[in-house]
Structure formats: structure tokens, C-alpha cells
Amino acid sequence: MLWAMMVYFGMRFLLAHKAPPIAMLLSFLFSFGIEFSQLYQTDWINQIHRTWLGALILGHGFLTADLIRYTIGMFIAAV
């Protein structure tokens, strides 16, 4: 949830001139895109996942529960 809140606030900072729903939509697309990218397993992407920064940004594995957590976190941040 905190990661998704960070993404939302980052989008709001970068897109301060846009309406909040635009930032929310882009945050959803970014967060869900990162989560679904974890389904893609090749050697080069797995090497990135093993690094500290790669694990922090890309995570380790796909979890459907994370999509729910992202949604809740972004909703709380938007409110």
C-alpha cells in the first residue's frame, strides 16, 4: 500500500497541473504494469530482480493480492 501511495504522490508531483483523476489513472497503469511485468521471466530481467534497486522497484513475484493493496493505497492517498 505504501509503495502505491508513493507512486500516486509522485504522479501528483510530476503532473501538478493535471486533474487528480489523471494522476490516479497513471498511477494505476504504472503500478499494475510493474506487477504484471513480474510474470515475464527471462534471465536478464531476473538478474535485475536480484539487485537491491531492481527488487525495490520491480518486486520479486506476481501476487494478485498486491493489486488489491495498490488499489486501496492509491484510494487512501487520493482521499
QUIJO-V213742 format. One record per residue. N is the residue number from 1. RES is the residue in one letter. PHI is phi in radians with two decimals (NA if undefined). Layout:
# QUIJO-V213742
N;RES;PHI, N;RES;PHI
This chain:
# QUIJO-V213742
1;M;NA, 2;L;-1.13, 3;W;-1.08, 4;A;-1.18, 5;M;-1.14, 6;M;-1.08, 7;V;-1.09, 8;Y;-1.09, 9;F;-1.14, 10;G;-1.10, 11;M;-1.13, 12;R;-1.11, 13;F;-1.17, 14;L;-1.24, 15;L;-2.05, 16;A;-1.06, 17;H;-1.44, 18;K;-1.68, 19;A;-1.24, 20;P;-0.94, 21;P;-1.07, 22;I;-1.16, 23;A;-1.10, 24;M;-1.12, 25;L;-1.08, 26;L;-1.15, 27;S;-1.14, 28;F;-1.07, 29;L;-1.06, 30;F;-1.13, 31;S;-1.12, 32;F;-1.20, 33;G;-1.10, 34;I;-1.09, 35;E;-1.13, 36;F;-1.24, 37;S;-1.17, 38;Q;-1.23, 39;L;-1.33, 40;Y;-1.44, 41;Q;-2.13, 42;T;-2.31, 43;D;-1.06, 44;W;-1.17, 45;I;-1.28, 46;N;-1.17, 47;Q;-1.15, 48;I;-1.17, 49;H;-1.06, 50;R;-1.35, 51;T;-1.41, 52;W;-1.09, 53;L;-1.21, 54;G;-1.08, 55;A;-1.17, 56;L;-1.15, 57;I;-1.48, 58;L;-1.66, 59;G;1.37, 60;H;-2.05, 61;G;-2.78, 62;F;-1.29, 63;L;-2.34, 64;T;-1.09, 65;A;-1.07, 66;D;-1.11, 67;L;-1.08, 68;I;-1.18, 69;R;-1.09, 70;Y;-1.08, 71;T;-1.07, 72;I;-1.12, 73;G;-1.07, 74;M;-1.20, 75;F;-1.12, 76;I;-1.09, 77;A;-1.11, 78;A;-1.20, 79;V;-1.28
